[in-house]
Amino acid sequence: MRLGGGLALALLLGSTLALVATPTDAERQAAVQQGEALAGQHQGYPVRDYLLYSVPDALSLTPGEGSVEAVQLATPLERARWAGYFLTIQGKPVTPDAVQHIADMPVDRVEFIVYAHSNGPKDQDFLKAFGPATMLIGEQVLPTSAVKMSGASLDNYRDADGQVVFRWTDAITYRFRVPEGATTGHLRFTDATGKKYDLPFDLSRYR
């Protein structure tokens, strides 16, 4: 799943944000309807406010930049919004079961979606070279509660010389349980090139 080609980096809704770790059914349904409305606007899915990290140009390969193109923080309501958008854009019925299948995030959890590309055209399983991710909250170093990969696909980029080259793209999602009362912390992991990431976040900024 390629961020540069597949997701529009547009500004999300301008309301005051605050993490809803345990949304109500009404809040989830409202988020799904927001996603359906976004799909109807045909302007891509907006993620800018949920990005912890992104490279300046996700369509080009820059030496030393690592294999990560962007890191998105996902919340239960954001995933419900994505489900409404994704199903609508595909022309599929937006049913509760279909939404649950896509937005299957337990309460009191957050996810970090890492969009990345391989080092070469033959390295389809490059995500297996990523190091374990941890979430640092205060003095607590928390392991993931689940990890999933989207499935690699071959895509084209421009290298430092402007030549078209092919790389495998994929996304790995790290899920963590959020301790009660937690707001700020860091996501830490190492990518397939050995580059280390230490990304701060403030959960009070996200809904």
Secondary structure, DSSP 8 states (H G I E B T S, - for coil): --HHHHS-------S-----SS--HHHHHHHHHHHHHHHHHTS----GGGEEEE-S-TTB--TTS-SEEEEEEE-HHHHHHHHHHHHHHTT----HHHHHHHS---TTEEEEEEEEE-SSTT-TTGGGGS---EEEETTEEEE-SEEEE---EEEEEE-TTS-EEEEEEEEEEEEEE--TT--EEEEEEE-TTS-EEEEEEEGGG--
